[in-house]
Amino acid sequence: GQNIDQPTEMTATEGAIVQINCTYQTSGFNGLFWYQQHAGEAPTFLSYNVLDGLEEKGRFSSFLSRSKGYSYLLLKELQMKDSASYLCAVRDKGDSNYQLIWGAGTKLIIKP
Amino acid sequence: KAGVTQTPRYLIKTRGQQVTLSCSPISGHRSVSWYQQTPGQGLQFLFEYFSETQRNKGNFPGRFSGRQFSNSRSEMNVSTLELGDSALYLCASSIGHTDTQYFGPGTRLTVL
């Protein structure tokens, strides 16, 4: 079947580094998205990976290993404003149609 | 470019009533997806429309329906409202089918 797993909640300290993992099992993987969602707000796009490797965007980086069905989002120099939920979504080609499969999200709490 | 807009932003209804929510996508985007989000929950996919055709559908009862117009604007309808339908309903648009999603601010529906 299709499944995405993320830790439910993580805590980190301001100024530190945190890695949020996402593992997936899908039949027709065709890309992985990361989104950030602050409490009470809509999700916003962070990154997209379709090939193996690391994509860096400022303080945020996203990594993908297709052979391991694994991705992570790396946040450096954490700031209080990074407290949010981080959602992983996989684009999967099912029998005849592409679809997005969403993880339940990881709530990241940043402490001073 | 203007972002995704959703109307109304807030809505209070009573059990048994029906409701229609509206979503205007980013100009040039042809795909619109709808999601339900309850407190502490991840995104629950409702359906996706692309060029006026429903491309994907989530596991929601038939009380939930939608449509897309020729200008890509979309509406979602919920009939015979239940208390459990109280949620944030998010609309997201993308250029193509299952591309990067750009979310609107959401409609917060309360069913009394």
Interface residues (C-beta under 8 A of the other chain):
Chain A: F33 Y35 E41 A42 P43 T44 F45 Y48 L87 A89 R91 N97 Y98 Q99 L100 W102 G103 A104 G105
Chain B: S33 Q41 G42 L43 F45 E48 R55 N56 L90 A92 H97 T98 T100 Q101 Y102 F103 G104 P105 G106
